[in-house]
C-alpha cells in the first residue's frame, strides 16, 4: 500500500506546482505570506460589537448623575481625616503620683483621671474616623450614596467630639500648670504678719479684766426674817450665785485662751489663733452680760 501512495502524492505535488506557474518556488514563501493566505487581511475580519444591556445603561446613568454628590462627600470627609492626621497627640499635664506640696490632692488626682479618659476617647474616635473613611471610599466607588452619607455623618460627629474633648482636656491642663502649692513656713509667716498683729490686738481687748472683777451678791443666807416674799428672794439669790460662778469661770477661760492664742500666733498657726480669738470674744461678751445681771439682781435685793 505504501508503494502506491507515495508516487501518487508526488505526482499531485508536481501537478499543483505546474499550475502555479514557472515562478513559484516553495522556499521563497514566508510565514507571514502563508498566514495571510490562510486567514485573509485584517480588513476582512469582522469586529464584534459590545452589547450593552438596559440594566448596565441605567447603572451608568446613575453613576454619572451621582458624580457631584460623590465629590462633595469625599471632599468633606477628607477635611476631617486631614485634620486628625495633622493633630498633635494629646497629653495629660497632671502628674502621677501627685507632686509633693500641692493643695487639694484628691481634686488634682480626680482631674488627672478625667484627662486620661478624655485621651482614650480621642484615640478611639480617631480610629473610628480612619475605619469609616475607608468604608466611605468603597461605597462611593459603587455609588451607594445613602450609605456614604451615613458614614460621613459618623465621621463628622467623631471629629467634633474630638474637638470638644480636646477643649476640656486643654482647660484641665491649664489648671494643672497653675495648680496652687502650699507655701513654705517662711512664706506663710511673712504672709501672716498683718493678721497676727490684728489677732493679738483684738485678744488683748477681750482679756482685759480691769473693772470686771467678780461682783459680790447682795443676797444673804439664811433669808432675813423680815422678807415677805422669801421664795422670790431665795430664787434671785440662787441665780446670783450661778452668775458669779460663771463670771469666775469666764475670767479663767479668757486668761487661759489668751496664753494659748499667743503661742499659736508665735508658731504662725493662724487657724488655731482665729479659733481661740472667737472663743475669747464670746467669753468676754458673756462675762460682761453676767456682771450686769448680778448688778441688776443686787438692786432688787434692796427692794425686798
C-alpha distance (Angstrom), angle and dihedral (degrees) to the residues before:
residue distance angle dihedral
X1 . . .
X2 3.79 . .
X3 3.80 90.7 .
X4 3.81 89.5 59.1
X5 3.83 99.9 45.3
X6 3.79 100.1 49.5
X7 3.81 97.1 58.0
X8 3.81 89.7 44.5
X9 3.84 92.3 54.9
X10 3.79 90.0 46.9
X11 3.79 91.5 53.1
X12 3.76 93.2 49.3
X13 3.77 90.8 51.0
X14 3.74 94.6 54.9
X15 3.77 92.3 45.7
X16 3.80 90.4 55.1
X17 3.76 91.3 47.9
X18 3.77 92.0 51.2
X19 3.80 91.7 52.0
X20 3.85 91.0 52.4
X21 3.83 91.5 61.8
X22 3.72 137.2 -109.1
X23 3.89 94.9 -71.4
X24 3.82 96.6 60.3
X25 3.79 114.2 115.2
X26 3.82 120.8 174.0
X27 3.77 93.4 -152.7
X28 3.84 92.3 59.5
X29 3.87 96.2 58.7
X30 3.82 110.7 104.8
X31 3.79 126.2 -146.9
X32 3.81 90.4 -113.5
X33 3.79 91.5 53.7
X34 3.74 91.5 48.8
X35 3.85 91.2 48.8
X36 3.81 92.0 48.6
X37 3.75 92.0 49.1
X38 3.77 90.0 55.0
X39 3.85 101.3 42.4
X40 3.73 104.8 26.4
X41 3.86 125.6 -133.4
X42 3.80 126.2 -43.7
X43 3.77 90.2 -111.0
X44 3.74 90.2 59.5
X45 3.90 93.6 54.4
X46 3.87 110.7 90.8
X47 3.89 116.5 -129.9
X48 3.84 112.3 -134.7
X49 3.82 113.7 -125.9
X50 3.86 117.9 -130.3
X51 3.75 111.4 -116.7
X52 3.90 114.3 -139.6
X53 3.77 114.8 -155.0
X54 3.83 120.9 -139.8
X55 3.84 89.8 -113.7
X56 3.81 91.6 54.6
X57 3.77 90.8 47.7
X58 3.82 91.2 51.8
X59 3.81 92.1 48.5
X60 3.79 90.4 51.3
X61 3.81 90.9 49.8
X62 3.83 91.4 51.1
X63 3.80 92.0 46.9
X64 3.78 92.3 52.5
X65 3.84 91.4 45.3
X66 3.84 91.0 54.4
X67 3.80 95.7 50.8
X68 3.80 94.5 99.8
X69 3.79 95.7 48.6
X70 3.81 91.9 44.5
X71 3.79 90.4 54.3
X72 3.80 92.0 47.5
X73 3.82 93.2 50.2
X74 3.78 93.2 46.3
X75 3.81 92.8 48.0
X76 3.82 93.5 53.8
X77 3.80 93.3 44.4
X78 3.80 91.5 50.8
X79 3.81 90.0 54.0
X80 3.80 90.8 58.9
X81 3.81 93.1 44.7
X82 3.81 90.6 49.3
X83 3.81 91.5 49.2
X84 3.81 91.6 53.6
X85 3.81 93.1 45.6
X86 3.81 90.5 53.7
X87 3.80 94.9 43.8
X88 3.78 116.1 108.3
X89 3.79 116.4 -121.7
X90 3.84 109.6 -92.9
X91 3.81 117.6 -112.9
X92 3.79 134.7 -158.4
X93 3.82 112.4 -130.7
X94 3.81 91.9 -166.3
X95 3.79 114.3 97.9
X96 3.77 130.6 -138.6
X97 2.91 120.1 -113.6
X98 3.80 96.7 29.5
X99 3.81 112.5 -105.5
X100 3.78 118.5 -99.4
X101 3.79 116.9 -99.5
X102 3.82 99.2 24.4
X103 3.78 122.4 133.3
X104 3.83 124.8 -120.9
X105 3.79 95.4 19.8
X106 3.83 93.6 -180.0
X107 3.81 92.4 54.0
X108 3.81 90.0 47.3
X109 3.81 91.6 52.1
X110 3.82 92.6 46.7
X111 3.81 92.0 54.6
X112 3.79 90.5 47.8
X113 3.81 89.7 56.5
X114 3.81 91.0 48.2
X115 3.80 90.8 52.3
X116 3.80 90.8 51.0
X117 3.82 89.2 53.8
X118 3.82 91.0 49.0
X119 3.82 90.8 52.5
X120 3.82 91.2 50.1
X121 3.81 90.4 50.1
X122 3.81 91.8 50.3
X123 3.81 91.6 51.4
X124 3.81 90.8 49.1
X125 3.81 93.5 50.6
X126 3.81 92.2 47.2
X127 3.82 89.9 55.1
X128 3.80 89.3 47.8
X129 3.80 90.5 54.2
X130 3.82 91.5 51.7
X131 3.79 93.1 50.3
X132 3.78 95.6 43.9
X133 3.81 92.0 47.9
X134 3.80 90.9 54.3
X135 3.81 89.8 50.6
X136 3.80 91.0 45.9
X137 3.82 92.3 55.0
X138 3.81 89.5 53.2
X139 3.81 96.6 49.1
X140 3.81 90.0 47.4
X141 3.80 88.9 56.1
X142 3.79 89.3 57.2
X143 3.83 90.8 41.7
X144 3.83 94.1 -117.7
X145 3.80 94.6 155.2
X146 3.79 95.2 168.2
X147 3.82 93.0 59.6
X148 3.81 90.2 39.7
X149 3.80 91.5 58.4
X150 3.81 91.0 48.9
X151 3.81 91.1 51.8
X152 3.80 91.4 46.0
X153 3.78 89.5 53.9
X154 3.83 90.0 51.9
X155 3.81 90.8 50.2
X156 3.80 91.9 47.0
X157 3.82 92.3 48.9
X158 3.82 93.0 48.7
X159 3.81 92.1 48.0
X160 3.80 93.8 54.1
X161 3.81 91.3 42.1
X162 3.82 86.8 58.2
X163 3.82 91.2 49.1
X164 3.81 91.9 51.3
X165 3.81 93.4 45.2
X166 3.80 91.2 49.7
X167 3.80 89.7 52.2
X168 3.80 91.9 57.6
X169 3.81 91.3 41.5
X170 3.80 92.4 53.1
X171 3.81 92.2 46.8
X172 3.79 89.7 53.4
X173 3.80 91.0 47.6
X174 3.81 89.6 55.2
X175 3.79 88.8 53.2
X176 3.79 90.1 50.7
X177 3.80 91.3 53.2
X178 3.81 91.8 51.6
X179 3.80 96.9 37.6
X180 3.84 109.9 147.6
X181 3.75 117.3 -111.5
X182 3.77 128.7 -157.2
X183 3.76 112.5 -98.7
X184 3.78 119.7 -120.7
X185 3.81 121.8 -107.8
X186 3.79 93.0 -98.2
X187 3.81 92.3 49.3
X188 3.78 91.6 47.3
X189 3.79 92.6 48.4
X190 3.79 92.0 49.4
X191 3.79 93.3 45.5
X192 3.82 92.5 49.1
X193 3.80 98.0 51.0
X194 3.81 94.7 101.1
X195 3.79 94.5 47.7
X196 3.80 92.5 45.7
X197 3.81 90.7 56.8
X198 3.81 91.3 47.5
X199 3.81 92.6 50.3
X200 3.80 93.3 48.9
X201 3.81 92.4 48.6
X202 3.82 93.0 51.2
X203 3.82 92.7 45.1
X204 3.81 91.2 52.0
X205 3.81 89.2 58.1
X206 3.80 94.1 48.5
X207 3.82 94.4 48.3
X208 3.78 95.0 49.6
X209 3.81 104.4 116.5
X210 3.81 101.5 175.1
X211 3.79 108.3 124.6
X212 3.79 90.6 13.5
X213 3.76 99.4 90.6
X214 3.77 122.4 151.8
X215 3.83 104.9 -85.4
X216 3.79 123.3 -135.4
X217 3.78 120.3 -120.7
X218 3.82 117.4 -114.7
X219 3.78 89.7 -151.1
X220 3.79 116.8 96.4
X221 3.75 133.1 -155.6
X222 2.91 130.0 -105.8
X223 3.77 95.8 38.8
X224 3.80 111.3 -105.4
X225 3.82 113.8 -104.1
X226 3.78 94.5 -123.0
X227 3.83 96.2 59.6
X228 3.77 108.5 115.5
X229 3.84 96.7 -164.0
X230 3.75 100.4 41.5
X231 3.81 94.0 164.6
X232 3.82 93.5 58.7
X233 3.78 91.0 43.7
X234 3.79 92.4 52.1
X235 3.82 91.4 45.0
X236 3.81 92.4 55.6
X237 3.78 90.8 44.2
X238 3.85 89.7 55.8
X239 3.80 91.3 49.0
X240 3.77 91.5 50.6
X241 3.76 90.9 51.5
X242 3.81 89.8 52.6
X243 3.84 92.5 47.8
X244 3.80 91.7 49.4
X245 3.81 90.4 51.0
X246 3.82 90.0 51.5
X247 3.80 91.8 48.3
X248 3.79 91.4 54.8
X249 3.82 90.4 46.9
X250 3.82 93.9 51.4
X251 3.78 92.0 47.7
X252 3.81 89.5 56.1
X253 3.82 90.6 45.2
X254 3.78 92.6 52.2
X255 3.77 93.1 50.9
X256 3.82 93.2 45.3
X257 3.80 95.8 46.5
X258 3.78 91.2 45.6
X259 3.80 90.2 58.1
X260 3.82 91.5 47.2
X261 3.79 91.0 47.0
X262 3.80 92.3 54.3
X263 3.81 89.5 51.8
X264 3.81 91.3 50.3
X265 3.80 91.9 49.2
X266 3.78 90.8 49.5
X267 3.81 89.6 53.5
X268 3.83 89.6 45.3
X269 3.81 89.3 -120.0
X270 3.77 92.9 150.2
X271 3.78 94.5 168.4
X272 3.82 91.7 60.5
X273 3.81 91.3 40.4
X274 3.82 91.2 54.9
X275 3.81 90.8 48.9
X276 3.81 92.7 50.7
X277 3.78 91.6 46.2
X278 3.82 89.9 55.9
X279 3.82 89.9 51.0
X280 3.82 90.6 50.7
X281 3.79 92.4 48.3
X282 3.81 91.7 53.4
X283 3.83 94.7 43.5
X284 3.81 91.6 48.2
X285 3.80 91.2 52.3
X286 3.82 92.1 46.7
X287 3.81 90.3 48.5
X288 3.79 92.3 55.7
X289 3.81 92.2 45.9
X290 3.82 92.6 51.4
X291 3.80 92.7 48.2
X292 3.81 90.2 53.0
X293 3.82 90.7 46.9
X294 3.83 91.2 54.1
X295 3.79 90.4 48.3
X296 3.83 91.5 51.6
X297 3.80 91.6 49.1
X298 3.83 90.7 48.2
X299 3.78 88.9 55.7
X300 3.82 89.2 53.6
X301 3.79 91.0 50.2
X302 3.82 90.0 67.7
X303 3.79 90.6 54.5
X304 3.80 96.0 62.5
